[in-house]
Amino acid sequence: MTSRRLRPLTALIVAGTVLAACGQHAPTQPAPSPAASATAPSTTGSATSTATGSSSAASPTATATGVSSTASATATATPSHPEPPPASWADLGTFTPLWIQPNKGRVAAPGDPSALAVCAPGGVRLSLDGGARWSMVATAGVPAALKPTGYAIPLPAGQSVPPCVSALAAGDSVYAVYAVGTAKYGMPPVYYVAVYTADGGKTWRAVPPPTGFDAGGFGGLSVTPSGAVQAVFSNPHSPFGLVATTDGGATWTSASLQCPAGGGPCLRWGPAPSGTGSCAMHDYPQPIEVSSDGGATWRSLNTGSTRPEQDIANGCDLNELVGLSATRALLVGRDINSNASVRVTGDGGRTWTSVALPALPPGTHPAPGGVRMLPDGALIAVVSGQASQLPVDLLAPGATRWCTVPGLSISGTYTDPATLQPAGGRLIWLEQASASGAPVLKSVALSAVHC
């Protein structure tokens, strides 16, 4: 592993593909989680956050949670005068987001598109020069690292370790998230665990859960602006918990959520729950954590209903929280019918209502992970279809219709639309010529993304 210090980044997420291979959504026999005490080292304590809600341990894909702004607990309490909800996208008018917080899908941290980490068969592909050259961080040691956790990767005899579902490069360490089953019962359900290496893949270790939590309750990784790597965990009987490392995994300590930097409502993504079935068959809710006292205490927004249309966010898909003002924020993603969706809160996250959007061209809809917001407030949607090149449509703030961005399309064969993201003044994404081929970084200036 090179000694070059990397800026934080969270990389390619393909959790939906892995889950789809799982088939059923419930175990044929009980599959109890291993005891939390078996995996909680003395260096980790329970998180200091005092959230009053917790997410279900049987909810959606646990993937790397790319948080664009996480450091600042100075946000004031939510004002008592909420803003009225707009009826349509045009009613929102023009705006510039205070911050944008995706629940997954990061390729590079804002301002540093040069360092990339991508899951691949047998390893994690790592590039330090914007995709010009790639090296492979071997993952052969991952199964041994998982043994103390009570979870295991289904691995037929003679086969190499399958690709991870997400990867993260921060400092001199590489982190990876794997879909696993219990060592005793296997899959389903599907759990997620995080592992890391500080020596280029020679040795791997499991990210330790907080005291009282289980490795299979892992719910996402994030990186603070100061460079600390945080891992969040869920527990059906306790508030969520976090651990953090500032030295590449040598030590882990308890941590707490912080309000997004830049002001606006204090909203953060809660853990993307583990212990699920196939995302191809079901949607699974991911909670939004809300604080009205600057991050001292948190409350989970998650109905946990059996009707996906009633849930706040589908953790199987890419979603973004977007801060607009002291009380207003947006939730951007796709709805249960795979249409582009925007919800708005005017009271700091306590209640959410749908915002009517113009329709995309007849017969089209956004690809999975294909709806994002740009730094100028415009929505973009990668439009799925039969063509090998997928067009990108744009909805400007205050606009009444979508338009197709001239000359901008992405390969629809082996490319995950969730890799499309703003970084360093450009819109970047990864394309692959084949399922096993090295990814190629593509980009276009953000100033050219208009129509």
N, C-alpha and C positions, 0 to 999 in steps of 0.2 A: 504493500500500500504506500503510495507516495506520501511524503511528509508535508506536502503542500496543504495549508489550511483552506478548507472549502467554506464558502458561504452556505448557509442552510438551504436545502431544497427538499421538496417532497416530490416523488416521481410517480410514473405511470401506474394507474389503477385499473386492474382487469378483474375485479372481484366478481362481477356478474357472470363472466365466462366460466370461472371456476365453479361457482355455485350452480350454474345450469347443468353441470355434469353430475350433480349429486342426486338428481331424480326426485326421490320422495322428500317430504318436508317434516316427517316425524319418525322417530326411531321405532323399530319393530319390537324392541325390548327396552327397559329402562337403561338410560345411559347417564348415570350420575357423574357430576363433575368431581375431579380429584380434590382432596382436601386442600384448602387454601394454605394451611400451615405448612404444607410440604414444599411450597415454592416461595414463600415470603421470607427473604433474608432479613437479618437484623438491621441492615442498613436502610430498610424502608419502613416507614410508619404509615398510619392511616392519613389520608389527605386532610388538610386543615379546613377545606371548604365545608360549609354546613348546609349543603343543598338539602332541600326538604322533599325532593322527588328523586326517584331513581328509575332507570330504564329497565325494561324487562330483559331477562337473560335469554329470552327466546325471540329476539328480534333481529334487525337486518345485518348487512354485510359489515364486518369490522375491517376498516381500511384506513390507510394513512389519512389523517385529517389535516389538510393543508390550511393553516390559518394565516392570513395575510397580516393581521395586526393583533397582537396578543398582550402587549405589555402595558399597562397603565391601568391602575386601579383607582384613578382619580376622578372617574366619572361621577357626576352628581346624581342624586336621587331623581327618579322620574318625575317631571313636573306634573302638577295636578290638572293641567289643561291640555287634554289630548287633541291632536289634529283630526279633523273629520276625514273619513276614508274617501278617496277618489273613486268615482264609478268606473272610469276607464283609464287606459294608459295615457291618452291625450290629456286627461284631467290632472295627471301628475305634473304636467308642464316640464320645463327644462330644469335639470338638476345636475350636480356633480357629486358622486358618492364620497362619503367621508372615509369609508373602508369597504372592502369586499372580502368575505370570508367563505371560501368553499369548504364543503365537507369532505371532498376528495378530489383527485384528478390533477394535482400539481405535477408539473414537469420540472420547473425551476422556481426558485424563490424570486420575488420581485427584484429586478435590477441585476440579476446574475444568471443569465441564460447559458453560461459557459459550462457549468457543472451539471451533469445529468446522470441519473441512475434508473435503470430499466430492468424489470424482471425478464429472465430468459431461461430456457431449459438448461439446467445444470449450474446456474449461477446468476449473478447480477451484473449486467453490462454497465460499465462506468466510463464516463467521458469527462475530462477536465478542460476541454478546449472547444466546447460548443458543438460536439458531435463530429469533429474532424477525425479524431482517433478514439478508439474504444478499447478497453481492457475488460477482462472477465474476472470477477471476484467469485471464486469457487464456493459452492454451497454444499459440498459433500459432507461437511461436518454438522449440518443442521439437524439431521435425525438424532444424533447423539446428544446434542444440546437440548432437545425436547424431552428426553427420557425422564429427567427429574420432575417435569411438570405434570406427568400423567397423560399427556396427549401425544399423538403420533401422526405423521404424514402417511396416508395410505401409499405403500410403496411395494408393488409386485416385485418378486425376485428378479434380479438382473437389470432392473430399470434404475435410471439415475433420478436424482431429486427433481421433482417437477418444478415449474416456475413458481415463484412467489406471487402473491396477488398485489403487492405494492412494495416499493423500495424508497429509501430515504438516505441521502448522503449529507452528513453534517460533521464539520470538523474533519478529523482523520478516520472517522468510523462510518460504517455502512449498516443500515438497519433494513430488515426485511420482514414482511408479514406473510404468514402461511395459513392456508386452510387446512384444518386438522380434524381428526376425530379423537374420541377418547382411546387410550391405549387398550382398554378392555373391550369396548364394544365397537369401535370404529365409527364410520359414518353411516347414515345420518344420526343426529344432527351435525351440522358443520360449525365448528368453533374456529376462532382465529387467535393465533399467538404471534408475538413479535420476538425476533432474535436480532443479535447485532454482532459485528466483528470489528475489532480495532487493529487487526494485523493482516488485512487484505484477504480474509477468508480462510486463514490457517486454522483459526479457532472461532467457534460461535458460542454465544451464551443466550439464554432466554432473558427477556426483559422481566425483571422481578415485579410482581404485583404488590400493591400496598398491603400492609397487614390486614387480615380479614377478608381479602379478595383472592380470586383464583386466576391463574394464568389464562384460562379460557374465557374470562370476562373481559379480555382486552378489547378496547373500543376505539383506538386510533392514536396516531403520533402527531405531534405538532412541534414547531420550533419557534421560540420566542425571538424577538429582535436582538436580544443579548446573546443568542446562540445556544441557550439551554434546550435540550430535547425533552419533551414531556410525553408521557404515556398515560392515557386515561383508561379506567376500568369501570365496569358496571357490576352491580351486585343486587340481586332481587330483594335483599333484606336490608340494604344500607344505602346511604347516598353514594354517588359516584366517588371514586378516589383517583388521585394522580400521584405519579412519581416522576422525578426529573433528574437528569444528569448534566453536568457542565464539564465533564472530563472524558467524554467519549464512552461512558459506560463503566468506568472504573469504580465509581460509587453512584448510588441512587438514593435520593432522599424524598420524603413526602413533599408535595407541592399543592398549590391551589390555583384555580382559574383566576384570570385577570380580565378586566374589561378591555375591549379593543382600544388601541391608541387612536387618537383623532377625534374623540368625542362621540356623540350620538348615544343611542340606547346601549345598555350593557348587556349584550347578547353573545353567547358562545355556543358552539355545537357541543352537545353532550356525547357520550360514548355511542359509537355505532355498534349495537349489541351483537353478541356472538350467540352460538347455539341455535342456528337457523336451518331452514330448508333451502329450496332452490328459489333464487330470485326470478327464474324463468316462470315459476308457477305462482309466486306470491310477491306482494309488496310488504316490506317490513318498516315500521316507523322508527325514525331516529329523533331523539328529543332535542329541543332547543333549551338551553339553560338561560334563565333570565335573572338579573340582579337589579334591585331598586336601591341598593345602598353601596354602590361603588365596588362591588365584588366581595363584600364581607359575607353575604349569604346568597344562596341561589335557589331557584325554583324551576323544576322541569316542566316544559310544555310538551305534552305527549298524551294523547287520549288513550293510547293503548287499545283502541277499539278493534273489533273484528271486521270493521268496514274501512278499507284503506282510504276512501274519499274523505273520511272524517279525521284522519291523522294529519299532523302538521307537515311532516316531511318524510319522503320515502328514502330510507337509507340505502336502498339498492341502486339509486340513481345519483347523479351529480346534482347538488343543490348549492345555492349561494345565499348567504345573509348579506344584506347591503345596508349600511347605515346612511341615512339621508339628513337627519336633523336630530335635535335633542330627544324627540319622542317618536320620530318616524323611521321605519326600516322596511325593507322589502325581503321577501323570500322568493328566490328565482329558481325555476327548475321545470319539470314536466309533471302534468297531472296524471291521474289514473288511466286516462285515455291516450296518453303519450303526446298530448298537445303541450305547447309552451305555456307556462303558468307563472303568474306573479301574484303573490299575496302581500298585503300591506298591513302594518300596525301603526297606529297613531298614538298609542298609549304606552310606548316603551316595551312592547312585546306581550302584554297581557292578553290582548285579543287580536285576531287576524281576520281579514276579509279578502275575498278574491277581487282582482282588478281585471276588467274585461280587456282582452287583447285583440287586435285585428287578426283575422284568420290568415294562415299561410296559404299558398296556392292550393287549389282543390286537389285532393289525392296525395298530399304530402304531409309530413309531420317531422319534427326534430328527431334526429338519431339519438339513441341512448347516450347520455352524457354530453349532448350537443348543444345545450342552451347555456350561455354565459353572459355576464354583463361586462362591458368595457369600462375603462377608467373615466370616460366621458359620459357614462350613463346609458349608452346605447346597448340594446340587446342584440346578440348574434345567435343564430340558430344554424347548425349544420343540418341540412335538409336531406333526409334519407330517400332513397329511390333505387332504381335498378341499375343506374349508371355506376361505372367504376370510380368516377370522380364526383364527389358530393359538393353541390354548391353551398355557399354560405349566405344566408339572408340577414338583413339588418333592420332593426326597428329603432329609430332615433328617438330621444326624449321628446315627448309632445307630438310625435308623428301619429298619423291615422292609418298607415299601411306599411307593410314590410317591403323592402326592395332587395334585389339580388346584387351583391357586391361584385362589380365587374372584375374578371380575371382572377378571382379567388375561389379555389376549390381544394378539397383534400381527398386523398385516395381512400376509397371505401372498402378496400380488400382486407388489409391487415392493420389498419390504423384505428386506434381508439379515439373517437372525437373528444373524449374528456381530456386528452393531452393538449387541446387547443387552449391557450391562455396568454394574457398580456405579460410581458417581461422585458424590462429595459427599453421601453419605448417601441417595442415590436410585438406583433402577434406571432407566437411560436407554436409549433406542434411537431410531433414525431410521426414519420411514415416508415413503413417496412415493406420491402419488395416481396418478402416471403415470410412464412410463419416463424422460421428460424433465423432469418437474416438480421444483420445489424441495423438498428434504427437509424434513420437519417433525419437530422434536424432541419425543419423548414421554417421560414419566417417571412414576414412582410411588415413594413413600417406601419404603425398604428395610424399614422396620418393618411395612409392610403386606403384604409378600411372605411369607405363611405360610398354612397351611391345617390 
